[in-house]
């Protein structure tokens, strides 16, 4: 049986998560979503993906081919598959698999 401290921490995290999930419905109720919130909902996913790409590629070294080619090829694979199939999950899985094969077996 977990101790009281762990149980309290889990309860606080569950309450905070539930609050954040239900708060938009409580605030907006049956009213129409404000234009600013709708615009942020359209723009933020692309901005977050851009930030993740920059974060993942920040330590790329161009001193040798093994330092940048696997990332370049894997990223190109993700972009190509995503553009062709419009399936981001498939693109990420395929790009990650290709990157791992390149890093482990080729470079």
C-alpha positions as a Python dict, from the first residue, in 0.01 Angstrom:
ca = {
    (1, 'X'): (0, 0, 0),
    (2, 'X'): (146, 338, -94),
    (3, 'X'): (225, 578, 181),
    (4, 'X'): (12, 883, 250),
    (5, 'X'): (256, 1124, 82),
    (6, 'X'): (250, 935, -249),
    (7, 'X'): (-130, 902, -238),
    (8, 'X'): (-167, 1275, -171),
    (9, 'X'): (69, 1360, -458),
    (10, 'X'): (-127, 1137, -696),
    (11, 'X'): (-456, 1292, -582),
    (12, 'X'): (-324, 1647, -636),
    (13, 'X'): (-193, 1559, -983),
    (14, 'X'): (-523, 1395, -1078),
    (15, 'X'): (-720, 1696, -955),
    (16, 'X'): (-494, 1938, -1143),
    (17, 'X'): (-523, 1736, -1463),
    (18, 'X'): (-902, 1715, -1433),
    (19, 'X'): (-925, 2088, -1363),
    (20, 'X'): (-720, 2175, -1671),
    (21, 'X'): (-931, 1940, -1887),
    (22, 'X'): (-1268, 2072, -1767),
    (23, 'X'): (-1179, 2442, -1729),
    (24, 'X'): (-1234, 2539, -2097),
    (25, 'X'): (-1584, 2389, -2091),
    (26, 'X'): (-1664, 2573, -1770),
    (27, 'X'): (-1528, 2905, -1900),
    (28, 'X'): (-1679, 2897, -2247),
    (29, 'X'): (-1992, 2696, -2163),
    (30, 'X'): (-2224, 2695, -2460),
    (31, 'X'): (-2082, 3014, -2606),
    (32, 'X'): (-1884, 3029, -2926),
    (33, 'X'): (-1506, 2992, -2895),
    (34, 'X'): (-1333, 3333, -2911),
    (35, 'X'): (-1145, 3406, -3233),
    (36, 'X'): (-812, 3437, -3052),
    (37, 'X'): (-845, 3091, -2895),
    (38, 'X'): (-947, 2938, -3229),
    (39, 'X'): (-651, 3105, -3402),
    (40, 'X'): (-410, 2979, -3137),
    (41, 'X'): (-556, 2631, -3182),
    (42, 'X'): (-468, 2646, -3552),
    (43, 'X'): (-122, 2802, -3516),
    (44, 'X'): (32, 2647, -3204),
    (45, 'X'): (68, 2287, -3330),
    (46, 'X'): (284, 2405, -3621),
    (47, 'X'): (486, 2635, -3398),
    (48, 'X'): (547, 2358, -3146),
    (49, 'X'): (658, 2117, -3420),
    (50, 'X'): (897, 2382, -3552),
    (51, 'X'): (1044, 2430, -3205),
    (52, 'X'): (1088, 2054, -3168),
    (53, 'X'): (1271, 2032, -3501),
    (54, 'X'): (1506, 2313, -3399),
    (55, 'X'): (1564, 2150, -3060),
    (56, 'X'): (1639, 1810, -3216),
    (57, 'X'): (1883, 1953, -3471),
    (58, 'X'): (2063, 2199, -3243),
    (59, 'X'): (2359, 1969, -3175),
    (60, 'X'): (2421, 1855, -3533),
    (61, 'X'): (2789, 1860, -3620),
    (62, 'X'): (2896, 1928, -3975),
    (63, 'X'): (3257, 1820, -3924),
    (64, 'X'): (3190, 1472, -4067),
    (65, 'X'): (2921, 1308, -4279),
    (66, 'X'): (2823, 1081, -3989),
    (67, 'X'): (2749, 1392, -3785),
    (68, 'X'): (2475, 1529, -4005),
    (69, 'X'): (2371, 1287, -4282),
    (70, 'X'): (2160, 1052, -4064),
    (71, 'X'): (1962, 1347, -3927),
    (72, 'X'): (1924, 1503, -4271),
    (73, 'X'): (1809, 1178, -4433),
    (74, 'X'): (1575, 1090, -4144),
    (75, 'X'): (1422, 1438, -4143),
    (76, 'X'): (1377, 1427, -4519),
    (77, 'X'): (1207, 1090, -4486),
    (78, 'X'): (966, 1229, -4226),
    (79, 'X'): (886, 1532, -4443),
    (80, 'X'): (835, 1324, -4758),
    (81, 'X'): (612, 1063, -4597),
    (82, 'X'): (409, 1326, -4413),
    (83, 'X'): (359, 1526, -4733),
    (84, 'X'): (258, 1219, -4931),
    (85, 'X'): (35, 1037, -4681),
    (86, 'X'): (-72, 1320, -4443),
    (87, 'X'): (-8, 1070, -4160),
    (88, 'X'): (228, 1224, -3905),
    (89, 'X'): (251, 914, -3686),
    (90, 'X'): (356, 693, -3979),
    (91, 'X'): (608, 954, -4091),
    (92, 'X'): (764, 987, -3745),
    (93, 'X'): (788, 611, -3696),
    (94, 'X'): (942, 555, -4041),
    (95, 'X'): (1184, 846, -4003),
    (96, 'X'): (1294, 728, -3659),
    (97, 'X'): (1343, 371, -3783),
    (98, 'X'): (1545, 491, -4082),
    (99, 'X'): (1757, 717, -3860),
    (100, 'X'): (1830, 432, -3620),
    (101, 'X'): (1928, 199, -3906),
    (102, 'X'): (2156, 467, -4048),
    (103, 'X'): (2322, 539, -3715),
    (104, 'X'): (2360, 174, -3611),
    (105, 'X'): (2450, 6, -3942),
    (106, 'X'): (2562, 259, -4200),
    (107, 'X'): (2750, 543, -4029),
}
